[in-house]
Amino acid sequence: MLVSDLTVEELKLLIRETVSEMFDSMLSEIESIDPDAGKTLKAEFVTELLESFKRTQMGERGTPLADAAKELGVDLG
């Protein structure tokens, strides 16, 4: 079958399935090398992360990158 024989909807479905397969393949590769794959986040961390996200949505700014890097002893070059 040629692509030119497909309807627009059939082509969209083919593209959707191909992209989905690629994402699945990429995620499988990542999970195989990720030492944290399959682990869950602590409830406290999830709560803190959600609160941080809400503050950001309300316009609050976090610590500037340069300040955080200095505090952690990281040279940003």
Secondary structure, DSSP 8 states (H G I E B T S, - for coil): --GGGS-HHHHHHHHHHHHHHHHHHHHHHHHHH-TTTT----HHHHHHHHHHHHHHHTT-----HHHHHHHHT----
